[in-house]
């Protein structure tokens, strides 16, 4: 299993649109809880409900 390059994932996440961010957040495996929290810092809070629905 390949190691996830978190910096690469984070860069893609920061550059993606809302749907892209949700796609990355919900499909990337192998991240730690802290790494997921780090991604959330770059997610627009007004769209958090959409992310929660995607994860539901």
TORKOL-4160 file (C-alpha; in steps of 0.2 Angstrom, whole numbers, padded with zeros to 4 digits, m for minus):
56
<pt num="1" X="0000" Y="0000" Z="0000"/>
<pt num="2" X="0007" Y="0017" Z="m0005"/>
<pt num="3" X="0009" Y="0030" Z="0008"/>
<pt num="4" X="m0002" Y="0045" Z="0006"/>
<pt num="5" X="0007" Y="0061" Z="0002"/>
<pt num="6" X="m0002" Y="0073" Z="0014"/>
<pt num="7" X="0005" Y="0089" Z="0007"/>
<pt num="8" X="0000" Y="0084" Z="m0010"/>
<pt num="9" X="m0017" Y="0080" Z="m0005"/>
<pt num="10" X="m0018" Y="0096" Z="0005"/>
<pt num="11" X="m0013" Y="0106" Z="m0010"/>
<pt num="12" X="m0026" Y="0098" Z="m0022"/>
<pt num="13" X="m0039" Y="0101" Z="m0008"/>
<pt num="14" X="m0035" Y="0119" Z="m0006"/>
<pt num="15" X="m0036" Y="0122" Z="m0025"/>
<pt num="16" X="m0052" Y="0112" Z="m0028"/>
<pt num="17" X="m0069" Y="0119" Z="m0029"/>
<pt num="18" X="m0082" Y="0113" Z="m0016"/>
<pt num="19" X="m0087" Y="0097" Z="m0025"/>
<pt num="20" X="m0068" Y="0093" Z="m0028"/>
<pt num="21" X="m0065" Y="0096" Z="m0009"/>
<pt num="22" X="m0079" Y="0085" Z="m0004"/>
<pt num="23" X="m0073" Y="0072" Z="m0016"/>
<pt num="24" X="m0055" Y="0072" Z="m0009"/>
<pt num="25" X="m0061" Y="0073" Z="0009"/>
<pt num="26" X="m0073" Y="0058" Z="0007"/>
<pt num="27" X="m0062" Y="0047" Z="m0004"/>
<pt num="28" X="m0044" Y="0049" Z="0002"/>
<pt num="29" X="m0039" Y="0035" Z="0014"/>
<pt num="30" X="m0024" Y="0033" Z="0025"/>
<pt num="31" X="m0025" Y="0050" Z="0033"/>
<pt num="32" X="m0024" Y="0053" Z="0052"/>
<pt num="33" X="m0038" Y="0062" Z="0062"/>
<pt num="34" X="m0026" Y="0077" Z="0063"/>
<pt num="35" X="m0024" Y="0077" Z="0044"/>
<pt num="36" X="m0042" Y="0077" Z="0041"/>
<pt num="37" X="m0044" Y="0091" Z="0054"/>
<pt num="38" X="m0030" Y="0101" Z="0044"/>
<pt num="39" X="m0040" Y="0099" Z="0028"/>
<pt num="40" X="m0056" Y="0105" Z="0037"/>
<pt num="41" X="m0047" Y="0121" Z="0041"/>
<pt num="42" X="m0047" Y="0125" Z="0022"/>
<pt num="43" X="m0065" Y="0120" Z="0019"/>
<pt num="44" X="m0078" Y="0135" Z="0018"/>
<pt num="45" X="m0089" Y="0133" Z="0034"/>
<pt num="46" X="m0104" Y="0139" Z="0025"/>
<pt num="47" X="m0103" Y="0122" Z="0014"/>
<pt num="48" X="m0100" Y="0111" Z="0029"/>
<pt num="49" X="m0118" Y="0104" Z="0029"/>
<pt num="50" X="m0115" Y="0098" Z="0011"/>
<pt num="51" X="m0099" Y="0089" Z="0016"/>
<pt num="52" X="m0109" Y="0081" Z="0031"/>
<pt num="53" X="m0122" Y="0075" Z="0019"/>
<pt num="54" X="m0109" Y="0068" Z="0007"/>
<pt num="55" X="m0102" Y="0058" Z="0022"/>
<pt num="56" X="m0119" Y="0053" Z="0028"/>
